[in-house]
Amino acid sequence: FFDNERVFRHADNADGTVTDNATGLMWDQSGSSSGMNWEEALDWVQQKNTDNYLGYSDWRLPDAKELQSIVDYDRSPSYTNSAAISPLFSIPTITDEKGDTNYPFYWASTTHYDGPAPNKAVYVCFGEALGYMNGQWMDVHGAGAQRSDPKTGDPNDYPTGHGPQGDAIRINN
């Protein structure tokens, strides 16, 4: 079985960027190597524009649908021992809440309106989407899950996650 659409969907532009031929969007091939809260992520992108990063000055944080569009559901830590994204992207590894090697969550520009104070933003998991259930951390949603975290704060305030599945709260995505 040969899937031409999958093979040619992403193109390495040989300049540190990847083009998604399905959406026409161009992505930074490597992104940030460290986690940051949502406001810091917005500032980081603006600094890249000021720096004319990779020869471009029109970078932005993607919205939730755009970020979701680059998830590759044929890839995951449990299936391919990789992030759920094209191998053309350089995704760092992290040490997750279980103490295992995993892949980070990535912020979207989309605010999650949940109650009167919109203090959360959407992110997408390119690794396991951990939650704390039955006294242990486990992958409760799977790679490619879309969830939300507080835009700012201290992840240590959530030692067993949040919500019915105990979703891991990292804040520094």
C-alpha beads as a LAMMPS data file, in Angstrom:
LAMMPS data file: protein, C-alpha beads

173 atoms
172 bonds

1 atom types
1 bond types

-500.0 500.0 xlo xhi
-500.0 500.0 ylo yhi
-500.0 500.0 zlo zhi

Masses

1 110.0

Atoms # bond

1 1 1 0.000 0.000 0.000
2 1 1 1.439 3.344 -1.032
3 1 1 -0.232 6.579 0.035
4 1 1 0.865 9.310 -2.384
5 1 1 -1.048 11.957 -0.457
6 1 1 0.880 11.208 2.743
7 1 1 4.266 11.055 1.008
8 1 1 3.897 14.450 -0.646
9 1 1 1.857 16.282 1.988
10 1 1 4.829 17.929 3.711
11 1 1 7.799 19.412 1.905
12 1 1 11.151 20.214 3.484
13 1 1 11.997 23.665 2.114
14 1 1 15.698 23.180 3.015
15 1 1 15.704 26.496 4.912
16 1 1 14.462 25.379 8.340
17 1 1 10.820 25.405 7.274
18 1 1 8.285 22.781 6.206
19 1 1 5.352 23.476 3.897
20 1 1 2.091 21.621 4.396
21 1 1 0.876 21.210 0.830
22 1 1 -2.640 20.308 2.010
23 1 1 -3.187 23.666 3.749
24 1 1 -0.534 25.861 2.134
25 1 1 0.837 26.764 5.560
26 1 1 4.558 27.011 6.214
27 1 1 5.887 25.849 9.580
28 1 1 9.092 26.322 11.543
29 1 1 10.786 22.940 11.316
30 1 1 12.119 22.956 14.864
31 1 1 10.209 25.494 16.968
32 1 1 11.216 26.287 20.513
33 1 1 13.429 23.883 22.424
34 1 1 11.981 24.912 25.788
35 1 1 8.523 25.155 27.281
36 1 1 6.831 28.464 27.981
37 1 1 3.470 29.710 29.112
38 1 1 0.979 31.001 26.543
39 1 1 1.866 34.698 26.861
40 1 1 5.576 33.879 26.588
41 1 1 4.824 31.825 23.453
42 1 1 3.088 34.829 21.870
43 1 1 6.084 37.018 22.787
44 1 1 8.514 34.384 21.441
45 1 1 6.769 34.441 18.064
46 1 1 6.869 38.235 17.951
47 1 1 10.603 38.147 18.697
48 1 1 11.077 35.753 15.775
49 1 1 9.383 38.339 13.555
50 1 1 11.649 41.097 14.892
51 1 1 14.670 38.873 14.223
52 1 1 13.456 38.042 10.682
53 1 1 13.838 34.407 11.733
54 1 1 14.798 32.118 8.824
55 1 1 14.271 35.102 6.512
56 1 1 10.596 35.602 7.421
57 1 1 8.827 38.216 9.527
58 1 1 5.239 36.972 9.418
59 1 1 5.351 34.184 12.019
60 1 1 2.358 33.597 14.302
61 1 1 1.088 31.033 16.754
62 1 1 -1.263 28.741 14.795
63 1 1 -4.917 28.476 15.713
64 1 1 -6.262 25.178 17.061
65 1 1 -7.459 23.863 13.682
66 1 1 -4.152 24.709 11.993
67 1 1 -2.135 23.005 14.723
68 1 1 -4.413 19.965 14.642
69 1 1 -3.914 19.749 10.862
70 1 1 -0.270 18.676 11.194
71 1 1 -0.950 15.774 13.565
72 1 1 -0.016 12.486 11.891
73 1 1 -2.293 9.827 13.391
74 1 1 -0.197 7.048 11.860
75 1 1 2.577 8.018 14.262
76 1 1 2.569 8.004 18.068
77 1 1 4.801 7.092 21.008
78 1 1 2.997 3.779 21.531
79 1 1 2.881 2.783 17.845
80 1 1 6.041 4.168 16.212
81 1 1 7.989 5.384 19.271
82 1 1 7.817 8.883 17.822
83 1 1 5.853 12.099 18.054
84 1 1 2.557 12.195 16.147
85 1 1 3.930 14.455 13.412
86 1 1 5.882 14.117 10.177
87 1 1 9.537 13.161 10.753
88 1 1 10.439 16.310 8.776
89 1 1 9.788 18.221 12.015
90 1 1 12.373 18.226 14.811
91 1 1 10.422 17.578 17.989
92 1 1 12.396 17.500 21.244
93 1 1 11.766 14.912 23.906
94 1 1 10.750 15.776 27.447
95 1 1 10.505 13.924 30.722
96 1 1 6.797 13.629 31.461
97 1 1 4.818 13.388 34.696
98 1 1 5.494 9.625 34.910
99 1 1 9.240 10.234 34.592
100 1 1 9.245 8.723 31.083
101 1 1 10.517 10.135 27.812
102 1 1 7.647 11.742 25.914
103 1 1 6.918 14.587 23.495
104 1 1 5.709 18.076 24.397
105 1 1 2.383 19.819 24.091
106 1 1 2.252 22.792 21.676
107 1 1 0.226 25.959 22.230
108 1 1 -2.329 27.250 19.754
109 1 1 -3.355 30.902 19.627
110 1 1 -6.917 29.827 20.423
111 1 1 -8.342 30.801 23.799
112 1 1 -10.503 28.158 25.474
113 1 1 -13.611 29.892 26.738
114 1 1 -14.543 27.836 29.792
115 1 1 -16.524 29.957 32.229
116 1 1 -16.514 33.689 32.844
117 1 1 -12.708 34.133 32.853
118 1 1 -11.014 33.024 29.610
119 1 1 -7.747 32.064 31.308
120 1 1 -7.019 28.890 29.325
121 1 1 -5.676 28.278 25.834
122 1 1 -5.759 25.273 23.540
123 1 1 -2.786 23.009 22.979
124 1 1 -2.205 19.818 20.991
125 1 1 -0.356 16.766 22.328
126 1 1 2.222 15.335 19.936
127 1 1 3.059 12.690 22.510
128 1 1 0.982 10.873 25.084
129 1 1 -1.881 12.927 26.535
130 1 1 -1.408 11.958 30.167
131 1 1 -3.941 11.998 32.943
132 1 1 -3.841 10.912 36.567
133 1 1 -6.415 8.179 37.159
134 1 1 -6.696 5.378 39.688
135 1 1 -3.567 6.586 41.466
136 1 1 -1.283 6.600 38.420
137 1 1 -0.351 8.577 35.316
138 1 1 -1.550 7.033 32.055
139 1 1 -2.212 8.052 28.454
140 1 1 -5.902 8.936 28.729
141 1 1 -6.499 10.641 25.373
142 1 1 -3.706 9.580 23.005
143 1 1 -1.294 11.460 20.796
144 1 1 -3.032 14.147 18.775
145 1 1 -5.436 15.072 21.573
146 1 1 -6.510 18.693 21.818
147 1 1 -6.856 20.007 25.364
148 1 1 -6.335 23.264 27.274
149 1 1 -4.108 24.577 30.035
150 1 1 -4.139 27.764 32.085
151 1 1 -2.319 30.468 30.122
152 1 1 -0.098 31.244 33.134
153 1 1 0.585 29.749 36.525
154 1 1 2.586 27.072 38.240
155 1 1 2.202 23.479 37.035
156 1 1 3.205 22.322 40.529
157 1 1 -0.237 23.509 41.669
158 1 1 -1.666 20.487 39.779
159 1 1 0.308 17.454 41.073
160 1 1 -2.442 15.038 40.009
161 1 1 -3.707 16.944 36.982
162 1 1 -7.157 18.454 36.568
163 1 1 -10.612 17.392 35.512
164 1 1 -12.341 14.008 35.422
165 1 1 -9.389 12.264 33.740
166 1 1 -6.763 14.152 35.774
167 1 1 -5.364 15.790 32.621
168 1 1 -1.707 16.728 33.083
169 1 1 -1.323 20.484 33.496
170 1 1 2.071 21.630 32.214
171 1 1 1.382 25.330 31.476
172 1 1 4.896 25.550 30.012
173 1 1 4.087 24.002 26.650

Bonds

1 1 1 2
2 1 2 3
3 1 3 4
4 1 4 5
5 1 5 6
6 1 6 7
7 1 7 8
8 1 8 9
9 1 9 10
10 1 10 11
11 1 11 12
12 1 12 13
13 1 13 14
14 1 14 15
15 1 15 16
16 1 16 17
17 1 17 18
18 1 18 19
19 1 19 20
20 1 20 21
21 1 21 22
22 1 22 23
23 1 23 24
24 1 24 25
25 1 25 26
26 1 26 27
27 1 27 28
28 1 28 29
29 1 29 30
30 1 30 31
31 1 31 32
32 1 32 33
33 1 33 34
34 1 34 35
35 1 35 36
36 1 36 37
37 1 37 38
38 1 38 39
39 1 39 40
40 1 40 41
41 1 41 42
42 1 42 43
43 1 43 44
44 1 44 45
45 1 45 46
46 1 46 47
47 1 47 48
48 1 48 49
49 1 49 50
50 1 50 51
51 1 51 52
52 1 52 53
53 1 53 54
54 1 54 55
55 1 55 56
56 1 56 57
57 1 57 58
58 1 58 59
59 1 59 60
60 1 60 61
61 1 61 62
62 1 62 63
63 1 63 64
64 1 64 65
65 1 65 66
66 1 66 67
67 1 67 68
68 1 68 69
69 1 69 70
70 1 70 71
71 1 71 72
72 1 72 73
73 1 73 74
74 1 74 75
75 1 75 76
76 1 76 77
77 1 77 78
78 1 78 79
79 1 79 80
80 1 80 81
81 1 81 82
82 1 82 83
83 1 83 84
84 1 84 85
85 1 85 86
86 1 86 87
87 1 87 88
88 1 88 89
89 1 89 90
90 1 90 91
91 1 91 92
92 1 92 93
93 1 93 94
94 1 94 95
95 1 95 96
96 1 96 97
97 1 97 98
98 1 98 99
99 1 99 100
100 1 100 101
101 1 101 102
102 1 102 103
103 1 103 104
104 1 104 105
105 1 105 106
106 1 106 107
107 1 107 108
108 1 108 109
109 1 109 110
110 1 110 111
111 1 111 112
112 1 112 113
113 1 113 114
114 1 114 115
115 1 115 116
116 1 116 117
117 1 117 118
118 1 118 119
119 1 119 120
120 1 120 121
121 1 121 122
122 1 122 123
123 1 123 124
124 1 124 125
125 1 125 126
126 1 126 127
127 1 127 128
128 1 128 129
129 1 129 130
130 1 130 131
131 1 131 132
132 1 132 133
133 1 133 134
134 1 134 135
135 1 135 136
136 1 136 137
137 1 137 138
138 1 138 139
139 1 139 140
140 1 140 141
141 1 141 142
142 1 142 143
143 1 143 144
144 1 144 145
145 1 145 146
146 1 146 147
147 1 147 148
148 1 148 149
149 1 149 150
150 1 150 151
151 1 151 152
152 1 152 153
153 1 153 154
154 1 154 155
155 1 155 156
156 1 156 157
157 1 157 158
158 1 158 159
159 1 159 160
160 1 160 161
161 1 161 162
162 1 162 163
163 1 163 164
164 1 164 165
165 1 165 166
166 1 166 167
167 1 167 168
168 1 168 169
169 1 169 170
170 1 170 171
171 1 171 172
172 1 172 173
